[in-house]
């Protein structure tokens, strides 16, 4: 399958990302704020390259309590929000502008991160207890609220991972949303988050990162 590239995250330009970050940061309400990100080395599901001094962790959001700051219940629609935490312990910046960030399931099939329209499309076919029913003659049409689509866009704008560079001795964090619908009751078992095409300040490609979710699951137990 394809891959999520941070070079053009959801068709937003770098200028738009910078402006959105500056404008949205003070406006995020207390009930729409994730927990502060710690160094990636402090999380159980982490891949730490000691020679390069780069650590990347993945923290799945698996319950409504853990995901309560989102405006949409992504788990209900078959999407797992995964928090990507990148810590640069070196003295030089690293670039994720060409990064490929893929969810690799137990069968080694790779899934790219969802776009907002992927979630909206899933929500757009609501079940009997979702949306509104409009009678049109003998036919009853189901619709979903435009407000729900707006909530998806707001969540992606505020929480999606969008840092194209990680400065020295800095941690950057954000969420990516993966469609795991159809992968069974425990889609994380045997799965990994794989990151490729990260580069150092000289443009040299770093060795790929692979973060097994079994580390996270074992820590939960």
N, CA, C and O of each residue as an XYZ file, in Angstrom:
884
protein
N       0.849     -1.190      0.000
C       0.000      0.000      0.000
C       0.886      1.242      0.000
O       2.111      1.135      0.055
N       0.269      2.414     -0.062
C       1.031      3.645     -0.088
C       1.603      3.976      1.261
O       1.506      3.185      2.200
N       2.200      5.145      1.361
C       2.838      5.525      2.615
C       2.484      6.962      2.940
O       2.228      7.778      2.054
N       2.477      7.249      4.224
C       2.174      8.594      4.692
C       3.460      9.400      4.630
O       4.418      9.099      5.341
N       3.486     10.425      3.780
C       4.660     11.282      3.673
C       4.366     12.596      4.389
O       3.323     13.214      4.176
N       5.297     13.011      5.235
C       5.100     14.257      5.963
C       5.445     15.475      5.120
O       5.235     16.607      5.556
N       5.977     15.256      3.906
C       6.367     16.392      3.084
C       5.163     17.227      2.667
O       5.281     18.444      2.527
N       4.007     16.598      2.465
C       2.775     17.338      2.146
C       1.650     16.764      2.971
O       0.766     16.098      2.431
N       1.662     17.011      4.298
C       0.657     16.396      5.158
C      -0.725     16.924      4.870
O      -1.062     18.058      5.209
N      -1.544     16.057      4.219
C      -2.935     16.380      3.944
C      -3.073     17.686      3.180
O      -3.956     18.496      3.461
N      -2.176     17.882      2.197
C      -2.254     18.991      1.251
C      -2.050     20.342      1.921
O      -2.366     21.367      1.317
N      -1.545     20.380      3.121
C      -1.300     21.662      3.782
C       0.126     22.102      3.486
O       1.034     21.271      3.501
N       0.343     23.355      3.223
C       1.686     23.866      3.017
C       2.340     24.111      4.356
O       1.669     24.167      5.387
N       3.675     24.259      4.337
C       4.400     24.523      5.584
C       3.935     25.838      6.206
O       3.855     25.960      7.428
N       3.633     26.807      5.368
C       3.178     28.092      5.904
C       1.869     27.912      6.652
O       1.691     28.451      7.744
N       0.946     27.147      6.057
C      -0.344     26.930      6.707
C      -0.180     26.191      8.018
O      -0.865     26.485      8.997
N       0.739     25.220      8.033
C       0.967     24.489      9.275
C       1.487     25.407     10.368
O       1.042     25.343     11.514
N       2.423     26.250     10.005
C       2.993     27.152     11.006
C       1.943     28.114     11.532
O       1.855     28.351     12.737
N       1.144     28.670     10.621
C       0.108     29.600     11.059
C      -0.933     28.914     11.911
O      -1.392     29.467     12.910
N      -1.312     27.697     11.515
C      -2.326     26.972     12.278
C      -1.817     26.645     13.662
O      -2.560     26.734     14.639
N      -0.550     26.265     13.754
C       0.010     25.924     15.062
C       0.012     27.131     15.982
O      -0.331     27.035     17.161
N       0.403     28.267     15.428
C       0.455     29.469     16.255
C      -0.934     29.912     16.678
O      -1.140     30.355     17.808
N      -1.891     29.786     15.752
C      -3.232     30.270     16.047
C      -3.990     29.328     16.956
O      -4.761     29.765     17.811
N      -3.769     28.010     16.770
C      -4.589     27.044     17.496
C      -4.075     26.777     18.894
O      -4.855     26.439     19.784
N      -2.773     26.923     19.106
C      -2.203     26.518     20.389
C      -2.881     27.162     21.582
O      -3.274     26.442     22.500
N      -3.041     28.484     21.623
C      -3.682     29.073     22.804
C      -5.170     28.819     22.858
O      -5.794     29.028     23.899
N      -5.772     28.360     21.724
C      -7.222     28.215     21.686
C      -7.689     26.836     22.100
O      -8.887     26.625     22.287
N      -6.763     25.879     22.251
C      -7.154     24.524     22.609
C      -7.685     24.511     24.039
O      -6.990     24.892     24.980
N      -8.929     24.065     24.180
C      -9.543     24.031     25.506
C      -8.940     22.921     26.331
O      -8.278     22.027     25.803
N      -9.175     22.981     27.648
C      -8.591     21.995     28.555
C      -9.070     20.590     28.225
O      -8.341     19.618     28.425
N     -10.317     20.479     27.712
C     -10.834     19.154     27.399
C     -10.397     18.680     26.022
O     -10.785     17.593     25.594
N      -9.596     19.475     25.321
C      -9.057     19.089     24.027
C      -7.541     19.222     24.052
O      -6.956     19.854     23.172
N      -6.907     18.634     25.051
C      -5.462     18.687     25.162
C      -4.935     17.319     25.562
O      -5.350     16.777     26.586
N      -4.025     16.746     24.771
C      -3.438     15.461     25.144
C      -2.471     15.636     26.308
O      -2.070     16.760     26.612
N      -2.091     14.545     26.960
C      -1.107     14.659     28.037
C       0.227     15.134     27.485
O       0.545     14.847     26.331
N       1.010     15.844     28.270
C       2.318     16.313     27.791
C       3.191     15.135     27.363
O       3.198     14.084     28.003
N       3.917     15.329     26.281
C       4.808     14.275     25.786
C       6.126     14.289     26.559
O       6.734     15.340     26.759
N       6.548     13.112     26.983
C       7.843     12.957     27.627
C       8.872     12.512     26.590
O       8.534     12.326     25.421
N      10.110     12.344     27.007
C      11.122     11.828     26.094
C      10.693     10.465     25.586
O      10.144      9.659     26.337
N      10.945     10.208     24.308
C      10.550      8.933     23.716
C      11.169      7.752     24.448
O      10.594      6.663     24.450
N      12.312      7.938     25.060
C      12.988      6.840     25.757
C      12.233      6.381     26.992
O      12.544      5.322     27.537
N      11.242      7.151     27.451
C      10.519      6.784     28.669
C       9.295      5.917     28.387
O       8.599      5.511     29.317
N       9.026      5.628     27.108
C       7.862      4.822     26.756
C       8.277      3.393     26.430
O       9.380      3.171     25.930
N       7.411      2.421     26.705
C       7.801      1.016     26.481
C       7.988      0.653     25.014
O       8.907     -0.095     24.681
N       7.141      1.164     24.132
C       7.256      0.842     22.703
C       8.121      1.904     22.042
O       7.620      2.923     21.568
N       9.417      1.656     22.015
C      10.368      2.647     21.510
C      11.487      1.944     20.749
O      11.875      0.824     21.081
N      11.992      2.614     19.735
C      13.195      2.171     19.034
C      14.225      3.275     19.204
O      14.044      4.388     18.711
N      15.299      2.962     19.900
C      16.331      3.948     20.235
C      17.608      3.593     19.501
O      18.207      2.549     19.759
N      18.027      4.452     18.589
C      19.287      4.283     17.877
C      20.366      5.048     18.639
O      20.486      6.267     18.515
N      21.136      4.323     19.415
C      22.106      4.982     20.299
C      23.215      5.677     19.512
O      23.665      6.753     19.906
N      23.653      5.089     18.425
C      24.720      5.720     17.650
C      24.269      7.045     17.056
O      25.041      8.002     17.001
N      23.029      7.100     16.614
C      22.502      8.326     16.026
C      21.839      9.228     17.055
O      21.530     10.385     16.769
N      21.619      8.692     18.259
C      21.005      9.443     19.359
C      19.588      9.924     19.009
O      19.206     11.056     19.303
N      18.829      9.030     18.376
C      17.451      9.325     18.026
C      16.563      8.234     18.619
O      16.836      7.045     18.452
N      15.507      8.640     19.306
C      14.548      7.686     19.868
C      13.156      8.034     19.350
O      12.755      9.198     19.340
N      12.427      7.003     18.921
C      11.070      7.201     18.445
C      10.159      6.199     19.148
O      10.416      4.995     19.135
N       9.099      6.704     19.755
C       8.145      5.873     20.481
C       6.774      5.963     19.834
O       6.456      6.929     19.141
N       5.967      4.930     20.076
C       4.588      4.899     19.585
C       3.669      4.539     20.740
O       3.893      3.550     21.439
N       2.640      5.344     20.935
C       1.692      5.124     22.029
C       0.280      5.061     21.455
O      -0.303      6.101     21.152
N      -0.279      3.865     21.300
C      -1.650      3.747     20.779
C      -2.675      4.253     21.795
O      -2.474      4.163     23.006
N      -3.755      4.774     21.278
C      -4.879      5.228     22.101
C      -5.984      4.184     21.965
O      -6.642      4.105     20.927
N      -6.191      3.380     23.015
C      -7.025      2.192     22.896
C      -8.327      2.243     23.680
O      -9.096      1.283     23.638
N      -8.594      3.311     24.381
C      -9.839      3.397     25.142
C     -10.410      4.801     25.036
O      -9.687      5.755     24.746
N     -11.702      4.921     25.269
C     -12.333      6.232     25.211
C     -11.764      7.168     26.269
O     -11.716      8.381     26.065
N     -11.335      6.613     27.394
C     -10.740      7.456     28.427
C      -9.407      8.032     27.955
O      -9.120      9.207     28.182
N      -8.595      7.203     27.299
C      -7.311      7.674     26.789
C      -7.488      8.658     25.642
O      -6.633      9.516     25.418
N      -8.602      8.536     24.909
C      -8.855      9.369     23.724
C      -9.844     10.491     24.002
O     -10.378     11.079     23.062
N     -10.100     10.799     25.257
C     -11.221     11.687     25.579
C     -11.028     13.111     25.057
O     -12.009     13.845     24.938
N      -9.804     13.526     24.743
C      -9.601     14.888     24.260
C      -9.945     15.025     22.777
O     -10.085     16.143     22.281
N     -10.084     13.900     22.057
C     -10.525     13.981     20.659
C     -12.006     14.327     20.596
O     -12.766     14.018     21.513
N     -12.397     14.954     19.534
C     -13.792     15.327     19.338
C     -14.611     14.184     18.740
O     -15.840     14.184     18.817
N     -13.917     13.207     18.141
C     -14.567     12.083     17.463
C     -14.088     10.786     18.100
O     -12.919     10.660     18.464
N     -14.990      9.828     18.232
C     -14.651      8.503     18.761
C     -14.107      7.658     17.617
O     -14.850      6.911     16.981
N     -12.797      7.780     17.356
C     -12.186      7.098     16.210
C     -12.214      5.585     16.359
O     -12.332      4.865     15.368
N     -12.106      5.102     17.579
C     -12.131      3.660     17.802
C     -13.452      3.068     17.332
O     -13.489      1.952     16.814
N     -14.515      3.804     17.510
C     -15.847      3.330     17.104
C     -15.913      3.073     15.603
O     -16.646      2.196     15.144
N     -15.142      3.844     14.849
C     -15.178      3.731     13.390
C     -14.018      2.903     12.836
O     -13.810      2.873     11.623
N     -13.261      2.229     13.708
C     -12.219      1.329     13.248
C     -10.864      1.969     13.018
O     -10.013      1.391     12.342
N     -10.651      3.165     13.576
C      -9.357      3.839     13.456
C      -8.669      3.882     14.823
O      -9.300      4.196     15.831
N      -7.378      3.566     14.849
C      -6.605      3.690     16.090
C      -5.727      4.933     15.998
O      -4.878      5.013     15.110
N      -5.909      5.909     16.897
C      -4.969      7.029     16.960
C      -3.672      6.545     17.630
O      -3.709      5.948     18.706
N      -2.557      6.802     16.998
C      -1.260      6.399     17.533
C      -0.402      7.648     17.689
O      -0.161      8.379     16.728
N       0.048      7.877     18.907
C       0.877      9.051     19.156
C       2.328      8.728     18.803
O       2.925      7.802     19.352
N       2.872      9.501     17.891
C       4.269      9.376     17.491
C       5.080     10.385     18.285
O       4.774     11.577     18.285
N       6.117      9.901     18.963
C       6.952     10.764     19.797
C       8.391     10.615     19.335
O       8.970      9.532     19.426
N       8.967     11.699     18.843
C      10.324     11.689     18.298
C      11.214     12.548     19.187
O      10.949     13.735     19.379
N      12.263     11.950     19.726
C      13.210     12.672     20.582
C      14.585     12.657     19.935
O      15.145     11.598     19.653
N      15.112     13.836     19.706
C      16.443     13.995     19.134
C      17.417     14.337     20.259
O      17.440     15.465     20.752
N      18.210     13.361     20.653
C      19.178     13.551     21.735
C      20.549     13.999     21.215
O      21.481     14.191     21.996
N      20.661     14.162     19.908
C      21.945     14.534     19.312
C      22.108     16.055     19.294
O      21.237     16.793     19.755
N      23.231     16.505     18.756
C      23.526     17.931     18.686
C      23.165     18.540     17.339
O      23.460     19.707     17.084
N      22.518     17.742     16.466
C      22.176     18.230     15.135
C      20.716     17.894     14.822
O      20.198     16.890     15.310
N      20.056     18.715     14.024
C      18.650     18.445     13.716
C      18.492     17.239     12.795
O      19.433     16.831     12.114
N      17.290     16.681     12.790
C      16.943     15.623     11.852
C      15.704     16.055     11.082
O      14.916     16.874     11.556
N      15.544     15.493      9.886
C      14.434     15.869      9.017
C      13.499     14.687      8.802
O      13.936     13.564      8.551
N      12.184     14.970      8.906
C      11.160     13.990      8.583
C      10.345     14.434      7.369
O       9.228     13.964      7.155
N      10.914     15.342      6.580
C      10.149     15.901      5.464
C       9.813     14.849      4.414
O       8.820     14.992      3.700
N      10.627     13.788      4.304
C      10.355     12.715      3.346
C       9.984     11.408      4.041
O       9.976     10.348      3.415
N       9.679     11.485      5.324
C       9.484     10.262      6.109
C       8.273      9.470      5.628
O       7.242     10.034      5.261
N       8.424      8.163      5.639
C       7.318      7.235      5.391
C       7.003      6.571      6.728
O       7.878      5.960      7.342
N       5.770      6.687      7.172
C       5.367      6.173      8.484
C       4.201      5.227      8.264
O       3.097      5.655      7.930
N       4.450      3.941      8.451
C       3.486      2.911      8.076
C       3.165      2.004      9.256
O       4.027      1.684     10.075
N       1.904      1.601      9.319
C       1.472      0.573     10.273
C       1.641     -0.773      9.566
O       1.022     -1.022      8.531
N       2.483     -1.635     10.137
C       2.712     -2.966      9.570
C       2.027     -3.990     10.465
O       2.416     -4.168     11.619
N       1.002     -4.667      9.935
C       0.255     -5.610     10.756
C       0.996     -6.935     10.900
O       2.094     -7.100     10.369
N       0.396     -7.871     11.615
C       1.062     -9.138     11.903
C       1.358     -9.928     10.637
O       2.279    -10.745     10.617
N       0.581     -9.691      9.573
C       0.794    -10.385      8.295
C       1.794     -9.643      7.412
O       2.010    -10.030      6.264
N       2.408     -8.580      7.939
C       3.399     -7.768      7.231
C       2.790     -6.909      6.116
O       3.508     -6.399      5.256
N       1.480     -6.756      6.139
C       0.839     -5.804      5.237
C       0.973     -4.411      5.834
O       0.853     -4.235      7.046
N       1.217     -3.435      4.993
C       1.467     -2.081      5.474
C       0.305     -1.152      5.150
O      -0.251     -1.180      4.053
N      -0.044     -0.333      6.127
C      -1.188      0.568      6.033
C      -0.687      1.995      6.211
O       0.041      2.292      7.158
N      -1.073      2.856      5.314
C      -0.682      4.254      5.446
C      -1.620      4.969      6.414
O      -2.735      4.514      6.664
N      -1.165      6.069      6.943
C      -1.987      6.852      7.863
C      -3.187      7.424      7.124
O      -3.105      7.775      5.947
N      -4.292      7.509      7.835
C      -5.535      7.986      7.232
C      -5.497      9.491      7.024
O      -4.846     10.230      7.762
N      -6.214      9.916      5.997
C      -6.466     11.328      5.750
C      -7.800     11.686      6.420
O      -8.589     10.789      6.717
N      -8.064     12.960      6.661
C      -9.359     13.324      7.252
C     -10.536     12.802      6.452
O     -11.535     12.370      7.027
N     -10.429     12.838      5.123
C     -11.559     12.381      4.302
C     -11.788     10.879      4.427
O     -12.903     10.412      4.196
N     -10.752     10.108      4.790
C     -10.945      8.677      5.018
C     -11.874      8.448      6.207
O     -12.760      7.595      6.165
N     -11.656      9.222      7.262
C     -12.515      9.107      8.441
C     -13.910      9.613      8.119
O     -14.906      8.990      8.489
N     -13.979     10.739      7.431
C     -15.284     11.318      7.098
C     -16.092     10.383      6.208
O     -17.313     10.294      6.331
N     -15.394      9.684      5.306
C     -16.087      8.739      4.434
C     -16.671      7.588      5.242
O     -17.783      7.137      4.968
N     -15.927      7.111      6.238
C     -16.425      6.035      7.103
C     -17.618      6.534      7.921
O     -18.614      5.824      8.055
N     -17.526      7.715      8.454
C     -18.631      8.274      9.230
C     -19.833      8.533      8.342
O     -20.969      8.527      8.815
N     -19.595      8.758      7.064
C     -20.657      9.101      6.140
C     -21.624      7.980      5.853
O     -22.623      8.186      5.164
N     -21.342      6.772      6.378
C     -22.268      5.654      6.224
C     -22.680      5.192      7.613
O     -22.268      4.123      8.064
N     -23.498      5.999      8.295
C     -23.794      5.753      9.702
C     -24.695      4.549      9.908
O     -25.470      4.150      9.038
N     -24.555      3.992     11.102
C     -25.424      2.894     11.495
C     -26.781      3.425     11.925
O     -27.039      4.625     11.826
N     -27.652      2.538     12.402
C     -29.022      2.952     12.739
C     -29.098      3.938     13.888
O     -30.102      4.635     14.040
N     -28.050      4.010     14.702
C     -28.098      4.913     15.860
C     -27.274      6.167     15.637
O     -27.024      6.922     16.577
N     -26.840      6.403     14.371
C     -26.007      7.556     14.083
C     -26.704      8.438     13.065
O     -27.503      7.955     12.262
N     -26.404      9.732     13.096
C     -26.937     10.644     12.104
C     -28.431     10.857     12.252
O     -29.008     10.625     13.314
N     -29.043     11.299     11.172
C     -30.464     11.595     11.172
C     -31.146     10.816     10.053
O     -30.515     10.477      9.052
N     -32.413     10.539     10.221
C     -33.196      9.857      9.190
C     -34.191     10.829      8.598
O     -35.004     11.416      9.312
N     -34.123     10.997      7.279
C     -35.004     11.940      6.598
C     -35.976     11.148      5.737
O     -35.544     10.436      4.830
N     -37.283     11.251      5.995
C     -38.251     10.538      5.149
C     -38.426     11.236      3.811
O     -38.705     12.434      3.764
N     -38.263     10.488      2.720
C     -38.497     11.007      1.372
C     -39.432     10.024      0.688
O     -38.970      9.055      0.086
N     -40.744     10.254      0.769
C     -41.719      9.296      0.248
C     -41.574      7.986      1.003
O     -41.526      7.979      2.233
N     -41.501      6.860      0.266
C     -41.345      5.559      0.931
C     -39.912      5.265      1.328
O     -39.642      4.248      1.967
N     -38.972      6.158      0.951
C     -37.547      5.924      1.209
C     -37.110      6.772      2.394
O     -37.542      7.916      2.534
N     -36.270      6.225      3.233
C     -35.725      6.966      4.370
C     -34.224      7.104      4.153
O     -33.504      6.107      4.095
N     -33.760      8.332      4.036
C     -32.352      8.608      3.768
C     -31.635      8.913      5.071
O     -32.122      9.689      5.894
N     -30.459      8.287      5.254
C     -29.632      8.567      6.424
C     -28.565      9.591      6.045
O     -27.927      9.485      4.998
N     -28.388     10.570      6.903
C     -27.344     11.571      6.686
C     -26.500     11.665      7.940
O     -26.904     11.203      9.008
N     -25.315     12.270      7.808
C     -24.502     12.547      8.997
C     -24.316     14.052      9.101
O     -24.344     14.779      8.108
N     -24.128     14.483     10.315
C     -24.019     15.906     10.565
C     -22.738     16.472      9.971
O     -21.668     15.875     10.099
N     -22.852     17.641      9.312
C     -21.646     18.313      8.822
C     -20.746     18.698      9.982
O     -19.533     18.833      9.822
N     -21.346     18.872     11.153
C     -20.563     19.220     12.318
C     -19.575     18.118     12.669
O     -18.484     18.395     13.168
N     -19.957     16.853     12.408
C     -19.064     15.734     12.676
C     -17.831     15.817     11.792
O     -16.718     15.573     12.258
N     -18.014     16.158     10.521
C     -16.879     16.318      9.618
C     -15.983     17.456     10.083
O     -14.759     17.368      9.997
N     -16.599     18.521     10.575
C     -15.811     19.628     11.099
C     -14.983     19.225     12.305
O     -13.876     19.727     12.501
N     -15.520     18.314     13.118
C     -14.770     17.827     14.273
C     -13.550     17.027     13.836
O     -12.487     17.131     14.448
N     -13.696     16.231     12.782
C     -12.552     15.472     12.261
C     -11.459     16.429     11.806
O     -10.290     16.252     12.150
N     -11.837     17.439     11.035
C     -10.858     18.411     10.550
C     -10.170     19.120     11.716
O      -8.960     19.343     11.682
N     -10.936     19.470     12.738
C     -10.345     20.152     13.893
C      -9.347     19.251     14.607
O      -8.277     19.705     15.013
N      -9.693     17.971     14.761
C      -8.778     17.038     15.418
C      -7.481     16.887     14.624
O      -6.395     16.906     15.203
N      -7.587     16.739     13.311
C      -6.381     16.584     12.497
C      -5.540     17.856     12.535
O      -4.314     17.789     12.621
N      -6.190     19.009     12.473
C      -5.450     20.264     12.505
C      -4.689     20.452     13.810
O      -3.581     20.989     13.807
N      -5.270     20.016     14.927
C      -4.658     20.263     16.226
C      -3.720     19.156     16.679
O      -2.727     19.426     17.354
N      -4.024     17.903     16.314
C      -3.309     16.795     16.936
C      -2.432     15.977     15.997
O      -1.584     15.218     16.467
N      -2.609     16.108     14.691
C      -1.832     15.273     13.771
C      -0.348     15.612     13.849
O       0.030     16.775     13.991
N       0.494     14.567     13.753
C       1.940     14.813     13.749
C       2.311     15.583     12.493
O       1.990     15.155     11.384
N       2.991     16.727     12.656
C       3.311     17.568     11.506
C       4.695     18.199     11.593
O       5.008     19.087     10.799
N       5.537     17.765     12.540
C       6.869     18.360     12.682
C       7.788     17.789     11.609
O       8.141     16.611     11.654
N       8.177     18.620     10.646
C       9.044     18.160      9.566
C      10.509     18.142      9.969
O      11.332     17.544      9.276
N      10.845     18.789     11.076
C      12.207     18.770     11.598
C      12.143     18.658     13.115
O      11.226     19.174     13.754
N      13.131     17.975     13.676
C      13.241     17.868     15.137
C      14.608     18.417     15.516
O      15.642     17.862     15.143
N      14.596     19.500     16.254
C      15.816     20.195     16.606
C      16.618     19.403     17.636
O      16.076     18.494     18.265
N      17.886     19.727     17.819
C      18.710     19.027     18.811
C      18.098     19.120     20.213
O      17.589     20.163     20.622
N      18.165     18.008     20.927
C      17.701     17.927     22.317
C      16.245     18.395     22.453
O      15.890     19.135     23.371
N      15.431     17.943     21.521
C      14.024     18.338     21.469
C      13.156     17.116     21.233
O      13.567     16.160     20.575
N      11.943     17.161     21.782
C      10.944     16.113     21.536
C       9.756     16.720     20.818
O       9.239     17.763     21.219
N       9.329     16.061     19.753
C       8.133     16.466     19.009
C       7.151     15.302     19.017
O       7.553     14.142     18.921
N       5.869     15.611     19.133
C       4.860     14.555     19.226
C       3.594     14.958     18.491
O       3.301     16.142     18.323
N       2.859     13.961     18.061
C       1.580     14.178     17.406
C       0.968     12.832     17.059
O       1.603     11.790     17.222
N      -0.259     12.860     16.583
C      -1.000     11.623     16.336
C      -1.125     11.327     14.849
O      -1.262     12.227     14.020
N      -1.074     10.035     14.539
C      -1.428      9.524     13.223
C      -2.573      8.537     13.427
O      -2.649      7.861     14.453
N      -3.460      8.463     12.442
C      -4.682      7.667     12.580
C      -4.648      6.543     11.539
O      -4.527      6.798     10.341
N      -4.754      5.298     12.015
C      -4.639      4.151     11.117
C      -5.934      3.349     11.106
O      -6.526      3.069     12.148
N      -6.354      2.988      9.901
C      -7.563      2.205      9.705
C      -7.234      0.729      9.930
O      -6.588      0.099      9.093
N      -7.680      0.183     11.061
C      -7.416     -1.224     11.389
C      -8.695     -2.042     11.316
O      -8.760     -3.158     11.832
N      -9.704     -1.484     10.676
C     -10.964     -2.201     10.533
C     -10.727     -3.502      9.762
O     -10.154     -3.486      8.673
N     -11.168     -4.619     10.329
C     -11.002     -5.904      9.675
C      -9.744     -6.658     10.071
O      -9.496     -7.747      9.553
N      -8.940     -6.105     10.979
C      -7.711     -6.776     11.399
C      -7.907     -7.648     12.635
O      -6.931     -8.144     13.198
N      -9.140     -7.840     13.061
C      -9.384     -8.718     14.199
C      -9.502     -7.969     15.498
O      -9.380     -6.745     15.530
N      -9.744     -8.714     16.601
C      -9.985     -8.073     17.898
C      -8.746     -7.420     18.506
O      -8.877     -6.530     19.347
N      -7.561     -7.834     18.106
C      -6.336     -7.239     18.648
C      -5.385     -6.915     17.508
O      -4.417     -7.643     17.289
N      -5.643     -5.836     16.778
C      -4.823     -5.507     15.602
C      -3.384     -5.145     15.926
O      -2.536     -5.147     15.035
N      -3.087     -4.831     17.198
C      -1.720     -4.453     17.562
C      -0.814     -5.659     17.779
O       0.409     -5.540     17.701
N      -1.403     -6.814     18.049
C      -0.586     -7.995     18.342
C       0.235     -8.381     17.112
O      -0.314     -8.651     16.044
N       1.546     -8.403     17.278
C       2.449     -8.743     16.186
C       2.668     -7.627     15.189
O       3.376     -7.813     14.199
N       2.072     -6.468     15.431
C       2.189     -5.343     14.498
C       3.312     -4.396     14.930
O       3.806     -4.466     16.055
N       3.698     -3.517     14.018
C       4.761     -2.551     14.288
C       4.448     -1.240     13.592
O       3.659     -1.193     12.649
N       5.078     -0.174     14.072
C       5.091      1.091     13.342
C       6.472      1.208     12.706
O       7.488      1.114     13.394
N       6.506      1.410     11.406
C       7.766      1.439     10.663
C       7.976      2.839     10.097
O       7.076      3.413      9.483
N       9.178      3.384     10.309
C       9.521      4.706      9.798
C      10.763      4.589      8.923
O      11.779      4.026      9.331
N      10.663      5.126      7.724
C      11.773      5.110      6.775
C      12.018      6.512      6.226
O      11.154      7.387      6.281
N      13.226      6.694      5.693
C      13.620      7.931      5.017
C      13.654      9.138      5.947
O      13.283     10.245      5.555
N      14.098      8.920      7.169
C      14.460     10.035      8.033
C      15.894     10.419      7.683
O      16.696      9.561      7.316
N      16.212     11.690      7.794
C      17.536     12.147      7.385
C      18.167     13.035      8.456
O      17.476     13.710      9.218
N      19.520     13.013      8.490
C      20.229     13.886      9.417
C      20.477     15.238      8.767
O      20.000     15.500      7.663
N      21.220     16.091      9.450
C      21.438     17.447      8.957
C      22.204     17.483      7.640
O      22.116     18.465      6.903
N      22.955     16.424      7.334
C      23.703     16.351      6.079
C      22.892     15.741      4.946
O      23.391     15.591      3.830
N      21.646     15.390      5.231
C      20.823     14.775      4.211
C      20.998     13.280      4.096
O      20.391     12.644      3.234
N      21.828     12.707      4.963
C      22.056     11.254      4.913
C      20.877     10.532      5.535
O      20.395     10.913      6.602
N      20.414      9.489      4.864
C      19.265      8.729      5.362
C      19.658      7.919      6.581
O      20.681      7.234      6.578
N      18.845      7.996      7.624
C      19.078      7.237      8.840
C      18.558      5.809      8.672
O      17.684      5.545      7.847
N      19.105      4.908      9.457
C      18.629      3.532      9.443
C      17.162      3.521      9.865
O      16.765      4.285     10.744
N      16.357      2.660      9.244
C      14.914      2.689      9.498
C      14.598      2.326     10.952
O      15.352      1.610     11.610
N      13.466      2.839     11.430
C      12.987      2.573     12.779
C      11.813      1.609     12.698
O      10.961      1.726     11.818
N      11.775      0.656     13.620
C      10.656     -0.273     13.709
C      10.280     -0.426     15.173
O      11.100     -0.829     15.998
N       9.031     -0.100     15.486
C       8.561     -0.077     16.873
C       7.507     -1.159     17.049
O       6.377     -0.983     16.594
N       7.837     -2.272     17.695
C       6.852     -3.358     17.881
C       5.806     -2.970     18.921
O       6.145     -2.522     20.016
N       4.545     -3.143     18.574
C       3.476     -2.824     19.515
C       3.351     -3.872     20.618
O       2.691     -3.621     21.626
N       3.970     -5.042     20.447
C       3.954     -6.033     21.519
C       4.637     -5.486     22.776
O       4.286     -5.877     23.889
N       5.609     -4.586     22.603
C       6.248     -3.948     23.754
C       5.197     -3.154     24.549
O       5.174     -3.187     25.779
N       4.347     -2.454     23.829
C       3.284     -1.687     24.478
C       2.301     -2.603     25.160
O       1.916     -2.355     26.303
N       1.879     -3.676     24.475
C       0.905     -4.596     25.028
C       1.445     -5.301     26.262
O       0.719     -5.482     27.239
N       2.714     -5.702     26.228
C       3.319     -6.366     27.395
C       3.390     -5.429     28.591
O       3.205     -5.858     29.730
N       3.659     -4.147     28.336
C       3.717     -3.178     29.431
C       2.337     -2.967     30.034
O       2.219     -2.739     31.238
N       1.299     -3.038     29.220
C      -0.063     -2.873     29.731
C      -0.442     -4.023     30.647
O      -1.175     -3.840     31.619
N       0.064     -5.210     30.333
C      -0.248     -6.368     31.167
C       0.483     -6.317     32.490
O       0.332     -7.219     33.314
